């Protein structure tokens, strides 16, 4: 018997998983790679860069997990 795919449930799980992954990756990037800048504009740019990187990585992971479950 084939398992039924519940899209709403998978979206909620992917959203929570992506949020957790984003928070961990962003915190790690800001702590280990970026450090504390002197200027506010540099701090803003660093947060934007870490958010972009962590969002992209979590999007790829979420897409891979959903694609695997659809097979």
Secondary structure, 3 states (H helix, E strand, C coil): CCCCCCHHHHHHHHHHHHHHHHHHHHHHHHHHHHCCCCCHHHHHHHHHHHHHHHHHHHHHHHHHHHHHHHC
